[in-house]
Amino acid sequence: MLKEIANLGQNLGSYLGQTARLMVGVPNYDTYVAHQRSQHPDQPVMGYEAFFRERQEARYGGKGRVGRCC
């Protein structure tokens, strides 16, 4: 019973974290990595810090870029 409650709390925390990231314009890093590897295998995959910085700049107009790659 306690293990189920702990798992439920962990899942809820994960969803809340993902929601908070999406609210500030930072999509899921794992989804980005999977997309890059499947759609752009010839391009390097950014590290999390570079990904976060790039997403923030795209969201708030740092370099005037469009917010997606394709």
mmCIF file as Biopython writes it, N, C-alpha, C and O atoms, coordinates in Angstrom:
data_model
#
loop_
_atom_site.group_PDB
_atom_site.id
_atom_site.type_symbol
_atom_site.label_atom_id
_atom_site.label_alt_id
_atom_site.label_comp_id
_atom_site.label_asym_id
_atom_site.label_entity_id
_atom_site.label_seq_id
_atom_site.pdbx_PDB_ins_code
_atom_site.Cartn_x
_atom_site.Cartn_y
_atom_site.Cartn_z
_atom_site.occupancy
_atom_site.B_iso_or_equiv
_atom_site.auth_seq_id
_atom_site.auth_asym_id
_atom_site.pdbx_PDB_model_num
ATOM 1   N N  . MET A ? 1  ? 0.821  -1.194 0.000   1.0 0.0 1  A 1 
ATOM 2   C CA . MET A ? 1  ? 0.000  0.000  0.000   1.0 0.0 1  A 1 
ATOM 3   C C  . MET A ? 1  ? 0.867  1.261  0.000   1.0 0.0 1  A 1 
ATOM 4   O O  . MET A ? 1  ? 0.631  2.178  -0.787  1.0 0.0 1  A 1 
ATOM 5   N N  . LEU A ? 2  ? 1.873  1.307  0.884   1.0 0.0 2  A 1 
ATOM 6   C CA . LEU A ? 2  ? 2.752  2.477  0.946   1.0 0.0 2  A 1 
ATOM 7   C C  . LEU A ? 2  ? 3.567  2.620  -0.333  1.0 0.0 2  A 1 
ATOM 8   O O  . LEU A ? 2  ? 3.834  3.732  -0.789  1.0 0.0 2  A 1 
ATOM 9   N N  . LYS A ? 3  ? 3.960  1.487  -0.908  1.0 0.0 3  A 1 
ATOM 10  C CA . LYS A ? 3  ? 4.726  1.532  -2.148  1.0 0.0 3  A 1 
ATOM 11  C C  . LYS A ? 3  ? 3.873  2.113  -3.279  1.0 0.0 3  A 1 
ATOM 12  O O  . LYS A ? 3  ? 4.370  2.883  -4.100  1.0 0.0 3  A 1 
ATOM 13  N N  . GLU A ? 4  ? 2.603  1.747  -3.320  1.0 0.0 4  A 1 
ATOM 14  C CA . GLU A ? 4  ? 1.709  2.286  -4.348  1.0 0.0 4  A 1 
ATOM 15  C C  . GLU A ? 4  ? 1.517  3.791  -4.181  1.0 0.0 4  A 1 
ATOM 16  O O  . GLU A ? 4  ? 1.492  4.530  -5.165  1.0 0.0 4  A 1 
ATOM 17  N N  . ILE A ? 5  ? 1.386  4.232  -2.963  1.0 0.0 5  A 1 
ATOM 18  C CA . ILE A ? 5  ? 1.235  5.675  -2.702  1.0 0.0 5  A 1 
ATOM 19  C C  . ILE A ? 5  ? 2.511  6.411  -3.101  1.0 0.0 5  A 1 
ATOM 20  O O  . ILE A ? 5  ? 2.452  7.498  -3.677  1.0 0.0 5  A 1 
ATOM 21  N N  . ALA A ? 6  ? 3.668  5.816  -2.793  1.0 0.0 6  A 1 
ATOM 22  C CA . ALA A ? 6  ? 4.941  6.437  -3.172  1.0 0.0 6  A 1 
ATOM 23  C C  . ALA A ? 6  ? 5.063  6.532  -4.693  1.0 0.0 6  A 1 
ATOM 24  O O  . ALA A ? 6  ? 5.500  7.553  -5.223  1.0 0.0 6  A 1 
ATOM 25  N N  . ASN A ? 7  ? 4.670  5.453  -5.398  1.0 0.0 7  A 1 
ATOM 26  C CA . ASN A ? 7  ? 4.713  5.485  -6.869  1.0 0.0 7  A 1 
ATOM 27  C C  . ASN A ? 7  ? 3.763  6.524  -7.432  1.0 0.0 7  A 1 
ATOM 28  O O  . ASN A ? 7  ? 4.099  7.221  -8.389  1.0 0.0 7  A 1 
ATOM 29  N N  . LEU A ? 8  ? 2.580  6.634  -6.844  1.0 0.0 8  A 1 
ATOM 30  C CA . LEU A ? 8  ? 1.614  7.630  -7.283  1.0 0.0 8  A 1 
ATOM 31  C C  . LEU A ? 8  ? 2.177  9.043  -7.083  1.0 0.0 8  A 1 
ATOM 32  O O  . LEU A ? 8  ? 2.044  9.903  -7.953  1.0 0.0 8  A 1 
ATOM 33  N N  . GLY A ? 9  ? 2.799  9.265  -5.938  1.0 0.0 9  A 1 
ATOM 34  C CA . GLY A ? 9  ? 3.414  10.572 -5.677  1.0 0.0 9  A 1 
ATOM 35  C C  . GLY A ? 9  ? 4.544  10.874 -6.646  1.0 0.0 9  A 1 
ATOM 36  O O  . GLY A ? 9  ? 4.694  12.012 -7.090  1.0 0.0 9  A 1 
ATOM 37  N N  . GLN A ? 10 ? 5.334  9.870  -6.974  1.0 0.0 10 A 1 
ATOM 38  C CA . GLN A ? 10 ? 6.438  10.046 -7.913  1.0 0.0 10 A 1 
ATOM 39  C C  . GLN A ? 10 ? 5.913  10.382 -9.303  1.0 0.0 10 A 1 
ATOM 40  O O  . GLN A ? 10 ? 6.439  11.272 -9.972  1.0 0.0 10 A 1 
ATOM 41  N N  . ASN A ? 11 ? 4.876  9.671  -9.737  1.0 0.0 11 A 1 
ATOM 42  C CA . ASN A ? 11 ? 4.281  9.951  -11.052 1.0 0.0 11 A 1 
ATOM 43  C C  . ASN A ? 11 ? 3.659  11.346 -11.088 1.0 0.0 11 A 1 
ATOM 44  O O  . ASN A ? 11 ? 3.801  12.069 -12.074 1.0 0.0 11 A 1 
ATOM 45  N N  . LEU A ? 12 ? 2.981  11.713 -10.027 1.0 0.0 12 A 1 
ATOM 46  C CA . LEU A ? 12 ? 2.371  13.034 -9.958  1.0 0.0 12 A 1 
ATOM 47  C C  . LEU A ? 12 ? 3.447  14.117 -10.026 1.0 0.0 12 A 1 
ATOM 48  O O  . LEU A ? 12 ? 3.284  15.121 -10.720 1.0 0.0 12 A 1 
ATOM 49  N N  . GLY A ? 13 ? 4.537  13.910 -9.307  1.0 0.0 13 A 1 
ATOM 50  C CA . GLY A ? 13 ? 5.642  14.874 -9.338  1.0 0.0 13 A 1 
ATOM 51  C C  . GLY A ? 13 ? 6.241  14.989 -10.724 1.0 0.0 13 A 1 
ATOM 52  O O  . GLY A ? 13 ? 6.601  16.082 -11.161 1.0 0.0 13 A 1 
ATOM 53  N N  . SER A ? 14 ? 6.352  13.860 -11.423 1.0 0.0 14 A 1 
ATOM 54  C CA . SER A ? 14 ? 6.892  13.867 -12.777 1.0 0.0 14 A 1 
ATOM 55  C C  . SER A ? 14 ? 5.989  14.663 -13.718 1.0 0.0 14 A 1 
ATOM 56  O O  . SER A ? 14 ? 6.466  15.460 -14.525 1.0 0.0 14 A 1 
ATOM 57  N N  . TYR A ? 15 ? 4.685  14.437 -13.606 1.0 0.0 15 A 1 
ATOM 58  C CA . TYR A ? 15 ? 3.743  15.171 -14.463 1.0 0.0 15 A 1 
ATOM 59  C C  . TYR A ? 15 ? 3.745  16.662 -14.150 1.0 0.0 15 A 1 
ATOM 60  O O  . TYR A ? 15 ? 3.682  17.488 -15.060 1.0 0.0 15 A 1 
ATOM 61  N N  . LEU A ? 16 ? 3.818  17.006 -12.880 1.0 0.0 16 A 1 
ATOM 62  C CA . LEU A ? 16 ? 3.853  18.426 -12.505 1.0 0.0 16 A 1 
ATOM 63  C C  . LEU A ? 16 ? 5.129  19.094 -13.011 1.0 0.0 16 A 1 
ATOM 64  O O  . LEU A ? 16 ? 5.099  20.239 -13.462 1.0 0.0 16 A 1 
ATOM 65  N N  . GLY A ? 17 ? 6.246  18.377 -12.934 1.0 0.0 17 A 1 
ATOM 66  C CA . GLY A ? 17 ? 7.502  18.919 -13.451 1.0 0.0 17 A 1 
ATOM 67  C C  . GLY A ? 17 ? 7.447  19.145 -14.941 1.0 0.0 17 A 1 
ATOM 68  O O  . GLY A ? 17 ? 7.897  20.176 -15.442 1.0 0.0 17 A 1 
ATOM 69  N N  . GLN A ? 18 ? 6.888  18.167 -15.658 1.0 0.0 18 A 1 
ATOM 70  C CA . GLN A ? 18 ? 6.763  18.300 -17.113 1.0 0.0 18 A 1 
ATOM 71  C C  . GLN A ? 18 ? 5.835  19.461 -17.460 1.0 0.0 18 A 1 
ATOM 72  O O  . GLN A ? 18 ? 6.118  20.222 -18.386 1.0 0.0 18 A 1 
ATOM 73  N N  . THR A ? 19 ? 4.750  19.603 -16.741 1.0 0.0 19 A 1 
ATOM 74  C CA . THR A ? 19 ? 3.820  20.708 -16.984 1.0 0.0 19 A 1 
ATOM 75  C C  . THR A ? 19 ? 4.506  22.048 -16.747 1.0 0.0 19 A 1 
ATOM 76  O O  . THR A ? 19 ? 4.335  22.980 -17.533 1.0 0.0 19 A 1 
ATOM 77  N N  . ALA A ? 20 ? 5.267  22.151 -15.689 1.0 0.0 20 A 1 
ATOM 78  C CA . ALA A ? 20 ? 5.974  23.401 -15.396 1.0 0.0 20 A 1 
ATOM 79  C C  . ALA A ? 20 ? 6.987  23.729 -16.493 1.0 0.0 20 A 1 
ATOM 80  O O  . ALA A ? 20 ? 7.109  24.884 -16.901 1.0 0.0 20 A 1 
ATOM 81  N N  . ARG A ? 21 ? 7.711  22.719 -16.968 1.0 0.0 21 A 1 
ATOM 82  C CA . ARG A ? 21 ? 8.682  22.955 -18.049 1.0 0.0 21 A 1 
ATOM 83  C C  . ARG A ? 21 ? 7.980  23.415 -19.322 1.0 0.0 21 A 1 
ATOM 84  O O  . ARG A ? 21 ? 8.447  24.336 -19.993 1.0 0.0 21 A 1 
ATOM 85  N N  . LEU A ? 22 ? 6.865  22.780 -19.654 1.0 0.0 22 A 1 
ATOM 86  C CA . LEU A ? 22 ? 6.132  23.175 -20.862 1.0 0.0 22 A 1 
ATOM 87  C C  . LEU A ? 22 ? 5.567  24.588 -20.733 1.0 0.0 22 A 1 
ATOM 88  O O  . LEU A ? 22 ? 5.487  25.310 -21.727 1.0 0.0 22 A 1 
ATOM 89  N N  . MET A ? 23 ? 5.177  24.990 -19.530 1.0 0.0 23 A 1 
ATOM 90  C CA . MET A ? 23 ? 4.635  26.329 -19.313 1.0 0.0 23 A 1 
ATOM 91  C C  . MET A ? 23 ? 5.673  27.409 -19.583 1.0 0.0 23 A 1 
ATOM 92  O O  . MET A ? 23 ? 5.321  28.517 -19.985 1.0 0.0 23 A 1 
ATOM 93  N N  . VAL A ? 24 ? 6.942  27.100 -19.367 1.0 0.0 24 A 1 
ATOM 94  C CA . VAL A ? 24 ? 7.992  28.090 -19.622 1.0 0.0 24 A 1 
ATOM 95  C C  . VAL A ? 24 ? 8.692  27.840 -20.951 1.0 0.0 24 A 1 
ATOM 96  O O  . VAL A ? 24 ? 9.714  28.461 -21.243 1.0 0.0 24 A 1 
ATOM 97  N N  . GLY A ? 25 ? 8.148  26.933 -21.758 1.0 0.0 25 A 1 
ATOM 98  C CA . GLY A ? 25 ? 8.666  26.735 -23.106 1.0 0.0 25 A 1 
ATOM 99  C C  . GLY A ? 25 ? 9.805  25.764 -23.230 1.0 0.0 25 A 1 
ATOM 100 O O  . GLY A ? 25 ? 10.541 25.811 -24.216 1.0 0.0 25 A 1 
ATOM 101 N N  . VAL A ? 26 ? 9.981  24.888 -22.275 1.0 0.0 26 A 1 
ATOM 102 C CA . VAL A ? 26 ? 11.052 23.898 -22.355 1.0 0.0 26 A 1 
ATOM 103 C C  . VAL A ? 26 ? 10.422 22.520 -22.508 1.0 0.0 26 A 1 
ATOM 104 O O  . VAL A ? 26 ? 9.943  21.944 -21.531 1.0 0.0 26 A 1 
ATOM 105 N N  . PRO A ? 27 ? 10.419 21.985 -23.736 1.0 0.0 27 A 1 
ATOM 106 C CA . PRO A ? 27 ? 9.856  20.647 -23.926 1.0 0.0 27 A 1 
ATOM 107 C C  . PRO A ? 27 ? 10.717 19.579 -23.266 1.0 0.0 27 A 1 
ATOM 108 O O  . PRO A ? 27 ? 11.797 19.869 -22.750 1.0 0.0 27 A 1 
ATOM 109 N N  . ASN A ? 28 ? 10.241 18.372 -23.289 1.0 0.0 28 A 1 
ATOM 110 C CA . ASN A ? 28 ? 10.925 17.258 -22.640 1.0 0.0 28 A 1 
ATOM 111 C C  . ASN A ? 28 ? 12.240 16.957 -23.367 1.0 0.0 28 A 1 
ATOM 112 O O  . ASN A ? 28 ? 12.257 16.761 -24.582 1.0 0.0 28 A 1 
ATOM 113 N N  . TYR A ? 29 ? 13.324 16.925 -22.618 1.0 0.0 29 A 1 
ATOM 114 C CA . TYR A ? 29 ? 14.643 16.679 -23.199 1.0 0.0 29 A 1 
ATOM 115 C C  . TYR A ? 29 ? 14.722 15.287 -23.822 1.0 0.0 29 A 1 
ATOM 116 O O  . TYR A ? 29 ? 15.302 15.130 -24.896 1.0 0.0 29 A 1 
ATOM 117 N N  . ASP A ? 30 ? 14.160 14.293 -23.179 1.0 0.0 30 A 1 
ATOM 118 C CA . ASP A ? 30 ? 14.201 12.928 -23.716 1.0 0.0 30 A 1 
ATOM 119 C C  . ASP A ? 30 ? 13.469 12.833 -25.056 1.0 0.0 30 A 1 
ATOM 120 O O  . ASP A ? 30 ? 13.898 12.107 -25.954 1.0 0.0 30 A 1 
ATOM 121 N N  . THR A ? 31 ? 12.364 13.568 -25.185 1.0 0.0 31 A 1 
ATOM 122 C CA . THR A ? 31 ? 11.637 13.595 -26.444 1.0 0.0 31 A 1 
ATOM 123 C C  . THR A ? 31 ? 12.478 14.246 -27.532 1.0 0.0 31 A 1 
ATOM 124 O O  . THR A ? 31 ? 12.492 13.788 -28.675 1.0 0.0 31 A 1 
ATOM 125 N N  . TYR A ? 32 ? 13.185 15.328 -27.167 1.0 0.0 32 A 1 
ATOM 126 C CA . TYR A ? 32 ? 14.085 15.999 -28.105 1.0 0.0 32 A 1 
ATOM 127 C C  . TYR A ? 32 ? 15.177 15.042 -28.584 1.0 0.0 32 A 1 
ATOM 128 O O  . TYR A ? 32 ? 15.453 14.963 -29.781 1.0 0.0 32 A 1 
ATOM 129 N N  . VAL A ? 33 ? 15.787 14.327 -27.665 1.0 0.0 33 A 1 
ATOM 130 C CA . VAL A ? 33 ? 16.869 13.403 -28.024 1.0 0.0 33 A 1 
ATOM 131 C C  . VAL A ? 33 ? 16.337 12.314 -28.962 1.0 0.0 33 A 1 
ATOM 132 O O  . VAL A ? 33 ? 16.985 11.983 -29.955 1.0 0.0 33 A 1 
ATOM 133 N N  . ALA A ? 34 ? 15.164 11.758 -28.653 1.0 0.0 34 A 1 
ATOM 134 C CA . ALA A ? 34 ? 14.579 10.722 -29.512 1.0 0.0 34 A 1 
ATOM 135 C C  . ALA A ? 34 ? 14.274 11.284 -30.901 1.0 0.0 34 A 1 
ATOM 136 O O  . ALA A ? 34 ? 14.498 10.608 -31.905 1.0 0.0 34 A 1 
ATOM 137 N N  . HIS A ? 35 ? 13.764 12.515 -30.966 1.0 0.0 35 A 1 
ATOM 138 C CA . HIS A ? 35 ? 13.471 13.151 -32.248 1.0 0.0 35 A 1 
ATOM 139 C C  . HIS A ? 35 ? 14.751 13.371 -33.048 1.0 0.0 35 A 1 
ATOM 140 O O  . HIS A ? 35 ? 14.795 13.058 -34.238 1.0 0.0 35 A 1 
ATOM 141 N N  . GLN A ? 36 ? 15.779 13.898 -32.421 1.0 0.0 36 A 1 
ATOM 142 C CA . GLN A ? 36 ? 17.038 14.155 -33.117 1.0 0.0 36 A 1 
ATOM 143 C C  . GLN A ? 36 ? 17.628 12.865 -33.666 1.0 0.0 36 A 1 
ATOM 144 O O  . GLN A ? 36 ? 18.103 12.822 -34.801 1.0 0.0 36 A 1 
ATOM 145 N N  . ARG A ? 37 ? 17.596 11.832 -32.866 1.0 0.0 37 A 1 
ATOM 146 C CA . ARG A ? 37 ? 18.200 10.561 -33.300 1.0 0.0 37 A 1 
ATOM 147 C C  . ARG A ? 37 ? 17.415 9.909  -34.433 1.0 0.0 37 A 1 
ATOM 148 O O  . ARG A ? 37 ? 18.001 9.246  -35.289 1.0 0.0 37 A 1 
ATOM 149 N N  . SER A ? 38 ? 16.090 10.092 -34.447 1.0 0.0 38 A 1 
ATOM 150 C CA . SER A ? 38 ? 15.295 9.461  -35.499 1.0 0.0 38 A 1 
ATOM 151 C C  . SER A ? 38 ? 15.171 10.325 -36.757 1.0 0.0 38 A 1 
ATOM 152 O O  . SER A ? 38 ? 15.150 9.790  -37.865 1.0 0.0 38 A 1 
ATOM 153 N N  . GLN A ? 39 ? 15.089 11.653 -36.606 1.0 0.0 39 A 1 
ATOM 154 C CA . GLN A ? 39 ? 14.851 12.535 -37.743 1.0 0.0 39 A 1 
ATOM 155 C C  . GLN A ? 39 ? 16.119 13.224 -38.258 1.0 0.0 39 A 1 
ATOM 156 O O  . GLN A ? 39 ? 16.191 13.575 -39.436 1.0 0.0 39 A 1 
ATOM 157 N N  . HIS A ? 40 ? 17.106 13.418 -37.402 1.0 0.0 40 A 1 
ATOM 158 C CA . HIS A ? 40 ? 18.331 14.127 -37.774 1.0 0.0 40 A 1 
ATOM 159 C C  . HIS A ? 40 ? 19.561 13.369 -37.253 1.0 0.0 40 A 1 
ATOM 160 O O  . HIS A ? 40 ? 20.347 13.913 -36.478 1.0 0.0 40 A 1 
ATOM 161 N N  . PRO A ? 41 ? 19.721 12.119 -37.681 1.0 0.0 41 A 1 
ATOM 162 C CA . PRO A ? 41 ? 20.821 11.313 -37.129 1.0 0.0 41 A 1 
ATOM 163 C C  . PRO A ? 41 ? 22.208 11.846 -37.478 1.0 0.0 41 A 1 
ATOM 164 O O  . PRO A ? 41 ? 23.187 11.496 -36.819 1.0 0.0 41 A 1 
ATOM 165 N N  . ASP A ? 42 ? 22.304 12.692 -38.510 1.0 0.0 42 A 1 
ATOM 166 C CA . ASP A ? 42 ? 23.599 13.239 -38.916 1.0 0.0 42 A 1 
ATOM 167 C C  . ASP A ? 42 ? 23.995 14.463 -38.100 1.0 0.0 42 A 1 
ATOM 168 O O  . ASP A ? 42 ? 25.127 14.932 -38.218 1.0 0.0 42 A 1 
ATOM 169 N N  . GLN A ? 43 ? 23.095 14.991 -37.278 1.0 0.0 43 A 1 
ATOM 170 C CA . GLN A ? 43 ? 23.382 16.187 -36.488 1.0 0.0 43 A 1 
ATOM 171 C C  . GLN A ? 43 ? 23.659 15.798 -35.038 1.0 0.0 43 A 1 
ATOM 172 O O  . GLN A ? 43 ? 23.108 14.822 -34.530 1.0 0.0 43 A 1 
ATOM 173 N N  . PRO A ? 44 ? 24.522 16.575 -34.380 1.0 0.0 44 A 1 
ATOM 174 C CA . PRO A ? 44 ? 24.814 16.259 -32.977 1.0 0.0 44 A 1 
ATOM 175 C C  . PRO A ? 44 ? 23.617 16.583 -32.078 1.0 0.0 44 A 1 
ATOM 176 O O  . PRO A ? 44 ? 22.809 17.457 -32.392 1.0 0.0 44 A 1 
ATOM 177 N N  . VAL A ? 45 ? 23.521 15.880 -30.982 1.0 0.0 45 A 1 
ATOM 178 C CA . VAL A ? 45 ? 22.468 16.115 -29.994 1.0 0.0 45 A 1 
ATOM 179 C C  . VAL A ? 45 ? 23.028 17.050 -28.923 1.0 0.0 45 A 1 
ATOM 180 O O  . VAL A ? 45 ? 24.089 16.793 -28.355 1.0 0.0 45 A 1 
ATOM 181 N N  . MET A ? 46 ? 22.304 18.134 -28.657 1.0 0.0 46 A 1 
ATOM 182 C CA . MET A ? 46 ? 22.753 19.084 -27.635 1.0 0.0 46 A 1 
ATOM 183 C C  . MET A ? 46 ? 22.680 18.448 -26.250 1.0 0.0 46 A 1 
ATOM 184 O O  . MET A ? 46 ? 21.846 17.581 -25.991 1.0 0.0 46 A 1 
ATOM 185 N N  . GLY A ? 47 ? 23.554 18.888 -25.382 1.0 0.0 47 A 1 
ATOM 186 C CA . GLY A ? 47 ? 23.470 18.505 -23.983 1.0 0.0 47 A 1 
ATOM 187 C C  . GLY A ? 47 ? 22.282 19.215 -23.346 1.0 0.0 47 A 1 
ATOM 188 O O  . GLY A ? 47 ? 21.711 20.126 -23.945 1.0 0.0 47 A 1 
ATOM 189 N N  . TYR A ? 48 ? 21.906 18.807 -22.139 1.0 0.0 48 A 1 
ATOM 190 C CA . TYR A ? 48 ? 20.714 19.384 -21.519 1.0 0.0 48 A 1 
ATOM 191 C C  . TYR A ? 48 ? 20.838 20.893 -21.319 1.0 0.0 48 A 1 
ATOM 192 O O  . TYR A ? 48 ? 19.878 21.626 -21.553 1.0 0.0 48 A 1 
ATOM 193 N N  . GLU A ? 49 ? 22.004 21.361 -20.890 1.0 0.0 49 A 1 
ATOM 194 C CA . GLU A ? 49 ? 22.181 22.802 -20.650 1.0 0.0 49 A 1 
ATOM 195 C C  . GLU A ? 49 ? 22.044 23.593 -21.939 1.0 0.0 49 A 1 
ATOM 196 O O  . GLU A ? 49 ? 21.379 24.629 -21.955 1.0 0.0 49 A 1 
ATOM 197 N N  . ALA A ? 50 ? 22.659 23.130 -23.022 1.0 0.0 50 A 1 
ATOM 198 C CA . ALA A ? 50 ? 22.542 23.810 -24.318 1.0 0.0 50 A 1 
ATOM 199 C C  . ALA A ? 50 ? 21.104 23.753 -24.825 1.0 0.0 50 A 1 
ATOM 200 O O  . ALA A ? 50 ? 20.601 24.726 -25.386 1.0 0.0 50 A 1 
ATOM 201 N N  . PHE A ? 51 ? 20.444 22.611 -24.627 1.0 0.0 51 A 1 
ATOM 202 C CA . PHE A ? 51 ? 19.047 22.452 -25.022 1.0 0.0 51 A 1 
ATOM 203 C C  . PHE A ? 51 ? 18.176 23.453 -24.268 1.0 0.0 51 A 1 
ATOM 204 O O  . PHE A ? 51 ? 17.344 24.131 -24.871 1.0 0.0 51 A 1 
ATOM 205 N N  . PHE A ? 52 ? 18.361 23.544 -22.968 1.0 0.0 52 A 1 
ATOM 206 C CA . PHE A ? 52 ? 17.575 24.459 -22.139 1.0 0.0 52 A 1 
ATOM 207 C C  . PHE A ? 52 ? 17.794 25.903 -22.587 1.0 0.0 52 A 1 
ATOM 208 O O  . PHE A ? 52 ? 16.836 26.660 -22.741 1.0 0.0 52 A 1 
ATOM 209 N N  . ARG A ? 53 ? 19.048 26.282 -22.793 1.0 0.0 53 A 1 
ATOM 210 C CA . ARG A ? 53 ? 19.385 27.648 -23.212 1.0 0.0 53 A 1 
ATOM 211 C C  . ARG A ? 53 ? 18.769 27.962 -24.578 1.0 0.0 53 A 1 
ATOM 212 O O  . ARG A ? 53 ? 18.204 29.039 -24.766 1.0 0.0 53 A 1 
ATOM 213 N N  . GLU A ? 54 ? 18.872 27.034 -25.528 1.0 0.0 54 A 1 
ATOM 214 C CA . GLU A ? 54 ? 18.330 27.226 -26.870 1.0 0.0 54 A 1 
ATOM 215 C C  . GLU A ? 54 ? 16.820 27.367 -26.829 1.0 0.0 54 A 1 
ATOM 216 O O  . GLU A ? 54 ? 16.256 28.214 -27.522 1.0 0.0 54 A 1 
ATOM 217 N N  . ARG A ? 55 ? 16.153 26.534 -26.014 1.0 0.0 55 A 1 
ATOM 218 C CA . ARG A ? 55 ? 14.690 26.603 -25.904 1.0 0.0 55 A 1 
ATOM 219 C C  . ARG A ? 55 ? 14.243 27.926 -25.280 1.0 0.0 55 A 1 
ATOM 220 O O  . ARG A ? 55 ? 13.238 28.503 -25.697 1.0 0.0 55 A 1 
ATOM 221 N N  . GLN A ? 56 ? 14.982 28.399 -24.292 1.0 0.0 56 A 1 
ATOM 222 C CA . GLN A ? 56 ? 14.651 29.677 -23.658 1.0 0.0 56 A 1 
ATOM 223 C C  . GLN A ? 56 ? 14.798 30.820 -24.657 1.0 0.0 56 A 1 
ATOM 224 O O  . GLN A ? 56 ? 13.947 31.708 -24.708 1.0 0.0 56 A 1 
ATOM 225 N N  . GLU A ? 57 ? 15.857 30.807 -25.443 1.0 0.0 57 A 1 
ATOM 226 C CA . GLU A ? 57 ? 16.070 31.847 -26.450 1.0 0.0 57 A 1 
ATOM 227 C C  . GLU A ? 57 ? 14.988 31.792 -27.523 1.0 0.0 57 A 1 
ATOM 228 O O  . GLU A ? 57 ? 14.511 32.834 -27.974 1.0 0.0 57 A 1 
ATOM 229 N N  . ALA A ? 58 ? 14.594 30.585 -27.936 1.0 0.0 58 A 1 
ATOM 230 C CA . ALA A ? 58 ? 13.538 30.448 -28.936 1.0 0.0 58 A 1 
ATOM 231 C C  . ALA A ? 58 ? 12.204 30.922 -28.386 1.0 0.0 58 A 1 
ATOM 232 O O  . ALA A ? 58 ? 11.417 31.546 -29.099 1.0 0.0 58 A 1 
ATOM 233 N N  . ARG A ? 59 ? 11.951 30.628 -27.122 1.0 0.0 59 A 1 
ATOM 234 C CA . ARG A ? 59 ? 10.681 30.999 -26.506 1.0 0.0 59 A 1 
ATOM 235 C C  . ARG A ? 59 ? 10.559 32.511 -26.323 1.0 0.0 59 A 1 
ATOM 236 O O  . ARG A ? 59 ? 9.503  33.095 -26.564 1.0 0.0 59 A 1 
ATOM 237 N N  . TYR A ? 60 ? 11.640 33.123 -25.901 1.0 0.0 60 A 1 
ATOM 238 C CA . TYR A ? 60 ? 11.587 34.542 -25.561 1.0 0.0 60 A 1 
ATOM 239 C C  . TYR A ? 60 ? 12.281 35.430 -26.583 1.0 0.0 60 A 1 
ATOM 240 O O  . TYR A ? 60 ? 12.608 36.580 -26.288 1.0 0.0 60 A 1 
ATOM 241 N N  . GLY A ? 61 ? 12.510 34.897 -27.796 1.0 0.0 61 A 1 
ATOM 242 C CA . GLY A ? 61 ? 13.018 35.715 -28.887 1.0 0.0 61 A 1 
ATOM 243 C C  . GLY A ? 61 ? 14.472 36.113 -28.768 1.0 0.0 61 A 1 
ATOM 244 O O  . GLY A ? 61 ? 14.850 37.198 -29.211 1.0 0.0 61 A 1 
ATOM 245 N N  . GLY A ? 62 ? 15.287 35.274 -28.188 1.0 0.0 62 A 1 
ATOM 246 C CA . GLY A ? 62 ? 16.690 35.599 -28.006 1.0 0.0 62 A 1 
ATOM 247 C C  . GLY A ? 62 ? 17.433 35.863 -29.300 1.0 0.0 62 A 1 
ATOM 248 O O  . GLY A ? 62 ? 18.254 36.778 -29.365 1.0 0.0 62 A 1 
ATOM 249 N N  . LYS A ? 63 ? 17.159 35.079 -30.329 1.0 0.0 63 A 1 
ATOM 250 C CA . LYS A ? 63 ? 17.871 35.242 -31.596 1.0 0.0 63 A 1 
ATOM 251 C C  . LYS A ? 63 ? 16.897 35.384 -32.763 1.0 0.0 63 A 1 
ATOM 252 O O  . LYS A ? 63 ? 17.311 35.317 -33.920 1.0 0.0 63 A 1 
ATOM 253 N N  . GLY A ? 64 ? 15.616 35.580 -32.476 1.0 0.0 64 A 1 
ATOM 254 C CA . GLY A ? 64 ? 14.627 35.748 -33.527 1.0 0.0 64 A 1 
ATOM 255 C C  . GLY A ? 64 ? 14.379 34.484 -34.319 1.0 0.0 64 A 1 
ATOM 256 O O  . GLY A ? 64 ? 13.994 34.554 -35.486 1.0 0.0 64 A 1 
ATOM 257 N N  . ARG A ? 65 ? 14.588 33.342 -33.717 1.0 0.0 65 A 1 
ATOM 258 C CA . ARG A ? 65 ? 14.439 32.071 -34.411 1.0 0.0 65 A 1 
ATOM 259 C C  . ARG A ? 65 ? 13.048 31.506 -34.186 1.0 0.0 65 A 1 
ATOM 260 O O  . ARG A ? 65 ? 12.360 31.850 -33.225 1.0 0.0 65 A 1 
ATOM 261 N N  . VAL A ? 66 ? 12.653 30.630 -35.097 1.0 0.0 66 A 1 
ATOM 262 C CA . VAL A ? 66 ? 11.401 29.900 -34.962 1.0 0.0 66 A 1 
ATOM 263 C C  . VAL A ? 66 ? 11.609 28.817 -33.903 1.0 0.0 66 A 1 
ATOM 264 O O  . VAL A ? 66 ? 12.706 28.276 -33.771 1.0 0.0 66 A 1 
ATOM 265 N N  . GLY A ? 67 ? 10.562 28.507 -33.158 1.0 0.0 67 A 1 
ATOM 266 C CA . GLY A ? 67 ? 10.678 27.589 -32.042 1.0 0.0 67 A 1 
ATOM 267 C C  . GLY A ? 67 ? 10.701 26.114 -32.345 1.0 0.0 67 A 1 
ATOM 268 O O  . GLY A ? 67 ? 10.457 25.315 -31.440 1.0 0.0 67 A 1 
ATOM 269 N N  . ARG A ? 68 ? 10.983 25.704 -33.571 1.0 0.0 68 A 1 
ATOM 270 C CA . ARG A ? 68 ? 11.082 24.289 -33.860 1.0 0.0 68 A 1 
ATOM 271 C C  . ARG A ? 68 ? 12.064 24.066 -35.005 1.0 0.0 68 A 1 
ATOM 272 O O  . ARG A ? 68 ? 12.400 25.002 -35.731 1.0 0.0 68 A 1 
ATOM 273 N N  . CYS A ? 69 ? 12.517 22.838 -35.163 1.0 0.0 69 A 1 
ATOM 274 C CA . CYS A ? 69 ? 13.557 22.565 -36.140 1.0 0.0 69 A 1 
ATOM 275 C C  . CYS A ? 69 ? 12.989 22.163 -37.495 1.0 0.0 69 A 1 
ATOM 276 O O  . CYS A ? 69 ? 13.631 22.409 -38.515 1.0 0.0 69 A 1 
ATOM 277 N N  . CYS A ? 70 ? 11.798 21.548 -37.542 1.0 0.0 70 A 1 
ATOM 278 C CA . CYS A ? 70 ? 11.255 21.105 -38.829 1.0 0.0 70 A 1 
ATOM 279 C C  . CYS A ? 70 ? 9.754  21.099 -38.781 1.0 0.0 70 A 1 
ATOM 280 O O  . CYS A ? 70 ? 9.106  20.756 -39.770 1.0 0.0 70 A 1 
#
